[in-house]
Amino acid sequence: MPDQEMQVRCCVVGGGPAGMVLGLLLARAQVPVLVLEKHADFLRDFRGDTIHPSTLEIMHELGLLTEFLRRPHNETRTLRAQIGEDWLDIADFNHLPTHCRFVAFMPQWDFLDFVAEKGRGYADFQLATQAEVMDLIEKNGRVRGVRARTPDGRLNVMADLVIGADGRHSTVRQKAGLEVEDLGAPMDVLWMRLSRRADDPGQTLGRIDAGRILVMLNRDDYWQCAFVIAKGGFEEIRRGGLPAFRQEIGRLVPYLRDRTAELHDWDDVRLLSVTVDRLRVWHRAGLLCIGDAAHAMSPIGGVGINLAIQDAVAAANILADPLRRGAVGEGDLRKVQRRREFPTRATQRLQVFLQNRVIGRVLTRRGQVRAPLLLRIASRWRYLRRLPARIIGIGFRPEHVRIGAPP
Ligand SMILES: Cc1cc2nc3c(=O)[nH]c(=O)nc-3n(C[C@H](O)[C@H](O)[C@H](O)COP(=O)(O)OP(=O)(O)OC[C@H]3O[C@@H](n4cnc5c(N)ncnc54)[C@H](O)[C@@H]3O)c2cc1C
């Protein structure tokens, strides 16, 4: 079958939060855009399912907030965690300077479906699923497009600009030869679901105890649980057997004890390896990376989606005009990195500090665990709880939609 050819102004690789929001914003600003997503749909379990106040603010700026909040979701206004035997209040979102003073928990596929539906309302928006980008098309040192594999054969997409939003295992950044700085991560995460009952606590961040961390997200009828383990430690846990693993969960959170049998075999426990890295330079002539493709985020604080979406908003603000004129230069791409580098570095620095100084130590600790003194003080002083709420809910540099919809 001969290769199919397409020509588009901007080709976005990856239909995750960064790619889909960028596609919507560019199409809204009358830039013809094609988003290529390798999966057939957005239905994948264990993606981050948090929609932060700053993302909800973007929905408000797009005039979509009311409709968006009609979709089933949970609203979390404060975060609590149990460290050792102490219950601590970690963050209070009630004072944020945003329309929504809560984190919305919504399955990510619902969020992405919503963005796709809104994108399709614009003539300049195209989404191709089951289109996996395998390589870049280059000419005279400039990226001119991508080669994708689809069920109907090969597809070559020629574009003024290719944007890699294909996540932390980005093919685009690898094929572009962009240099990656690895910041290291001492942990991996085991994801699993356990049913939730009406008399369980409401929202909790879970339990931290000697050598063990269990993060629990309230999904109404089930808990989405993340069991944090030392990097590479899954094989040892498997060798210990599933009954021992179930027992460990029950010991950490006693009210889950009678539900651990829901973990029938290891297929019910999914290993997600954690990576924290970033590109030194996010762009080349004809190509830019954003979101996890430019900077893979740790799950700490659940801020990766927020950051990815903020990258998308900044990229759309800066690039819509030059893209419309068909004149995107490397200077424009540099501006995007310059705008987003500070919040990326600041967030990663905090994540690396927490993962090395707090999580790494908890995972290797055998005796009793107590929360750091600062955290215990902050938990009692409500003004201090506003700071983590701001970092988690808004981040270091919020972005606002500056490009208008056509009349
Ligand atoms: C264990 C774990 C838990 C996390 N939990 C949270 C959380 O609760 N909240 C939070 O905010 N962040 C969380 N994060 C971080 C968050 O998942 C990422 O920061 C965020 O998803 C980045 O969004 P993105 O759009 O850049 O990339 P992704 O969400 O990774 O999306 C990339 C998309 O590109 C597609 N793709 C990949 N390769 C290709 C290709 N070659 N061709 C076409 N399509 C391709 C993928 O299918 C995917 O749809 C977590 C991370 C980990 C590791």
The ligand as a MOL file (V3000), in Angstrom:
LIG
                    3D

  0  0  0     0  0            999 V3000
M  V30 BEGIN CTAB
M  V30 COUNTS 53 58 0 0 0
M  V30 BEGIN ATOM
M  V30 1 C 2.9590 6.6920 38.4740 0
M  V30 2 C 2.6120 8.0880 38.0520 0
M  V30 3 C 1.4740 8.7100 38.5650 0
M  V30 4 C 1.1610 10.0330 38.2020 0
M  V30 5 N 0.0560 10.6120 38.7520 0
M  V30 6 C -0.2240 11.9110 38.4380 0
M  V30 7 C -1.3740 12.5850 38.9830 0
M  V30 8 O -2.1400 12.0150 39.7600 0
M  V30 9 N -1.5860 13.8830 38.6280 0
M  V30 10 C -0.7480 14.5530 37.7690 0
M  V30 11 O -0.9680 15.7440 37.4870 0
M  V30 12 N 0.3210 13.9360 37.2280 0
M  V30 13 C 0.6020 12.6350 37.5220 0
M  V30 14 N 1.6900 12.0380 36.9750 0
M  V30 15 C 2.4640 12.7590 35.9520 0
M  V30 16 C 1.6080 12.8500 34.6730 0
M  V30 17 O 1.1690 11.5560 34.3040 0
M  V30 18 C 2.3800 13.4670 33.5070 0
M  V30 19 O 3.1590 14.5480 33.9560 0
M  V30 20 C 1.3900 13.9660 32.4380 0
M  V30 21 O 0.5850 12.8910 31.9940 0
M  V30 22 C 2.1180 14.5800 31.2490 0
M  V30 23 O 1.1910 14.8590 30.2140 0
M  V30 24 P 1.6530 14.8170 28.6940 0
M  V30 25 O 0.4690 15.1900 27.8800 0
M  V30 26 O 2.9070 15.5950 28.5390 0
M  V30 27 O 2.0720 13.2920 28.4240 0
M  V30 28 P 1.1930 11.9300 28.5280 0
M  V30 29 O 0.0850 12.0730 29.4810 0
M  V30 30 O 2.1850 10.8480 28.7610 0
M  V30 31 O 0.5750 11.7920 27.0900 0
M  V30 32 C 1.3570 11.4100 25.9800 0
M  V30 33 C 0.4290 10.8590 24.9050 0
M  V30 34 O 1.2090 10.6040 23.7440 0
M  V30 35 C 0.8330 9.3400 23.2050 0
M  V30 36 N 2.0140 8.8460 22.4670 0
M  V30 37 C 3.1810 8.3950 23.0010 0
M  V30 38 N 4.0380 8.0830 22.0140 0
M  V30 39 C 3.4100 8.3390 20.8370 0
M  V30 40 C 3.7830 8.2070 19.4740 0
M  V30 41 N 4.9980 7.7510 19.1070 0
M  V30 42 N 2.8900 8.5570 18.5070 0
M  V30 43 C 1.6580 9.0290 18.8520 0
M  V30 44 N 1.2420 9.1450 20.1430 0
M  V30 45 C 2.1180 8.8210 21.1230 0
M  V30 46 C 0.4660 8.5110 24.4180 0
M  V30 47 O -0.3880 7.4470 24.0750 0
M  V30 48 C -0.2380 9.5460 25.2950 0
M  V30 49 O -1.6230 9.6180 25.0260 0
M  V30 50 C 2.0060 10.7230 37.3020 0
M  V30 51 C 3.1410 10.0870 36.7670 0
M  V30 52 C 3.4540 8.7940 37.1450 0
M  V30 53 C 4.6970 8.1450 36.5770 0
M  V30 END ATOM
M  V30 BEGIN BOND
M  V30 1 1 1 2
M  V30 2 1 2 3
M  V30 3 2 2 52
M  V30 4 2 3 4
M  V30 5 1 4 5
M  V30 6 1 4 50
M  V30 7 2 5 6
M  V30 8 1 6 7
M  V30 9 1 6 13
M  V30 10 2 7 8
M  V30 11 1 7 9
M  V30 12 1 9 10
M  V30 13 2 10 11
M  V30 14 1 10 12
M  V30 15 2 12 13
M  V30 16 1 13 14
M  V30 17 1 14 15
M  V30 18 1 14 50
M  V30 19 1 15 16
M  V30 20 1 16 17
M  V30 21 1 16 18
M  V30 22 1 18 19
M  V30 23 1 18 20
M  V30 24 1 20 21
M  V30 25 1 20 22
M  V30 26 1 22 23
M  V30 27 1 23 24
M  V30 28 2 24 25
M  V30 29 1 24 26
M  V30 30 1 24 27
M  V30 31 1 27 28
M  V30 32 2 28 29
M  V30 33 1 28 30
M  V30 34 1 28 31
M  V30 35 1 31 32
M  V30 36 1 32 33
M  V30 37 1 33 34
M  V30 38 1 33 48
M  V30 39 1 34 35
M  V30 40 1 35 36
M  V30 41 1 35 46
M  V30 42 1 36 37
M  V30 43 1 36 45
M  V30 44 2 37 38
M  V30 45 1 38 39
M  V30 46 1 39 40
M  V30 47 2 39 45
M  V30 48 1 40 41
M  V30 49 2 40 42
M  V30 50 1 42 43
M  V30 51 2 43 44
M  V30 52 1 44 45
M  V30 53 1 46 47
M  V30 54 1 46 48
M  V30 55 1 48 49
M  V30 56 2 50 51
M  V30 57 1 51 52
M  V30 58 1 52 53
M  V30 END BOND
M  V30 END CTAB
M  END
